[in-house]
Amino acid sequence: MDDAATSDSARTAQPSDYQGRLAREVFGPYLGEVNVNVGCGGNIVPGFLNMTRDQWDLGLRMGTDIPPDGSVDCIMASHVMEHVDYMIDAMREIHAALRPGGHFIAITPHAASDAAVEDPTHVRSFTERSWFYFNRTLYETPGHAGHYDSPVDFSFGVVRVDLVPYKEFWNDPELDHKKKHWRNVIREVHAVLRKI
């Protein structure tokens, strides 16, 4: 069906039970009074300022509806960051928007899942180690294996990274082995970063 044939009601964003449950049950300790759900599409989360892709320019400049820099307690981006062309710029803007100690929650497809590579609009993929790039102390320590002059001029601490397996692997005793050697074992990466 083409866009012209799509009714306005079909495009209306609806509350997302999955996103809402994650926000409340898993990420609740990282939320505050001012929470922003960027690139939400149709995934409206109650208690968040829900901004669509058009309202947030994905690494070019945040829209005018976002609260002032340094005033946001938590920013959540669910299945957004894999679409961002200018990742360092986007992370710099997220860092600027957060209050000191504020949290950024990223939910992305895992690099070894078909979901990460099948969508032609995905420009990057993520593993459990991807988010450590934004902790400058790792790259500023002389002698560290990854030491180099990073273009990252801000820093996030990684609070937690959870790997979410596909349902058939939920209770698999060989999960650690399979996630390293098989595809489509881990569905998503859930990362929580704290502004330093």
C-alpha positions in Angstrom: 0.0 0.0 0.0 1.4 3.4 -0.9 1.5 6.4 1.4 -1.3 8.1 -0.5 -3.6 5.2 0.3 -2.7 5.1 4.0 -5.3 6.7 6.2 -4.4 9.3 8.8 -5.7 7.1 11.5 -3.3 4.4 10.4 -0.4 6.8 11.0 -1.6 7.9 14.4 0.9 7.0 17.1 -0.4 4.7 19.8 1.0 4.0 23.3 3.6 1.2 23.2 3.0 -1.4 25.9 6.5 -2.9 25.2 8.3 0.5 25.5 6.2 1.5 28.5 6.9 -1.8 30.3 10.6 -1.4 29.6 10.6 2.2 30.8 8.8 1.3 34.1 10.0 -2.2 35.0 13.6 -2.2 33.7 14.7 1.4 33.4 12.6 2.9 36.1 15.6 3.7 38.4 17.1 5.8 35.7 14.1 8.0 35.0 13.5 11.4 36.5 11.0 14.2 36.1 12.0 15.2 32.6 12.3 12.1 30.3 12.5 12.2 26.5 11.8 9.4 24.1 13.6 10.4 20.9 12.7 9.0 17.5 9.7 7.4 19.0 7.7 6.9 15.8 4.5 5.2 16.9 6.0 4.1 20.2 4.5 6.7 22.6 5.6 6.1 26.2 3.5 7.7 28.9 5.5 10.1 31.2 7.9 11.0 28.4 8.2 13.9 26.0 7.8 11.7 22.9 9.7 13.1 19.9 9.4 11.7 16.4 12.3 11.5 13.9 11.0 14.8 12.4 11.2 16.5 15.8 14.7 15.3 16.4 17.2 15.5 13.6 19.2 12.5 14.5 22.6 14.0 14.9 22.2 17.3 13.1 20.5 19.4 15.7 17.9 18.7 18.3 14.4 20.2 17.6 13.1 23.2 19.4 10.6 21.2 21.5 13.3 19.6 23.6 13.9 21.1 27.0 16.9 23.3 27.4 20.4 21.8 27.5 21.3 20.3 30.9 17.7 19.9 32.0 16.8 16.3 30.9 16.9 13.5 33.4 16.7 10.7 30.9 16.7 10.2 27.1 15.6 6.9 25.7 16.2 5.9 22.0 14.6 2.6 21.1 15.7 1.4 17.7 16.9 4.8 16.7 20.7 4.9 17.0 21.3 2.3 14.3 19.8 4.8 11.8 22.0 7.7 12.9 24.6 8.8 10.3 26.5 11.2 12.6 26.8 9.1 15.7 29.4 11.3 17.6 27.4 14.4 16.9 24.2 12.8 18.0 25.8 11.5 21.2 27.3 15.0 21.9 23.8 16.5 21.6 22.3 13.8 23.9 25.1 14.5 26.4 24.4 18.3 26.2 20.7 17.8 26.8 21.2 15.7 29.9 21.6 17.1 33.4 24.8 16.1 35.2 24.4 12.4 36.1 21.4 12.1 33.7 20.9 8.8 31.8 20.8 7.8 28.2 19.0 4.5 27.4 19.7 2.9 24.0 17.8 -0.1 22.7 19.3 -1.5 19.5 19.3 -4.7 17.5 22.3 -6.8 18.3 25.0 -6.9 15.5 24.7 -10.7 15.1 21.0 -10.6 14.5 19.4 -10.4 11.1 17.4 -7.5 12.4 20.6 -5.4 12.4 21.4 -6.0 8.8 18.2 -6.6 6.9 16.9 -3.0 7.2 18.6 -0.9 4.5 18.2 2.2 6.6 20.5 0.9 9.3 23.9 2.5 9.1 25.6 0.8 12.1 25.3 -2.1 14.4 25.9 -2.6 18.2 27.4 -5.2 20.5 27.7 -5.3 24.3 31.0 -3.4 23.9 29.9 -0.6 21.5 28.8 1.9 24.1 32.2 1.9 25.9 33.5 4.1 23.0 31.8 7.1 24.7 33.8 6.8 27.9 36.8 9.0 27.2 38.8 7.7 30.1 39.3 4.4 28.2 41.0 6.2 25.3 42.8 8.8 27.3 44.8 6.4 29.4 48.3 6.1 27.9 49.2 2.4 27.5 45.6 1.3 27.1 45.4 -0.9 24.0 42.8 1.4 22.5 44.6 4.7 23.3 44.3 7.3 20.6 43.1 10.8 20.1 39.3 10.3 20.0 37.0 12.9 18.5 34.7 12.3 21.5 34.9 15.5 23.6 32.4 14.4 26.2 32.0 11.3 28.4 29.5 8.7 29.4 29.9 6.0 32.0 28.4 2.7 31.1 26.0 1.8 33.9 24.7 -1.5 32.4 24.4 -3.4 29.2 21.9 -6.2 28.9 21.8 -8.7 26.0 18.2 -9.8 25.2 18.1 -13.2 23.5 15.5 -14.4 21.1 12.8 -16.3 23.0 14.1 -19.8 22.0 17.4 -19.0 23.8 15.9 -17.6 27.1 16.8 -20.5 29.3 19.5 -22.1 27.1 22.4 -23.3 29.3 24.8 -22.9 26.3 23.8 -19.2 25.7 27.3 -17.9 26.2 28.8 -20.2 23.7 26.0 -19.7 21.2 26.0 -15.9 21.3 29.7 -16.0 20.3 29.4 -18.5 17.5 25.9 -18.3 16.1 23.8 -15.6 14.5 20.3 -14.7 15.7 20.8 -15.7 19.3 20.8 -12.2 20.8 17.9 -10.0 19.6 18.7 -6.6 21.3 21.3 -4.7 23.2 19.9 -2.6 26.1 22.4 0.0 27.3 22.2 2.5 30.0 24.8 5.3 30.1 25.3 8.0 32.7 26.5 11.5 31.8 29.9 12.2 33.3 
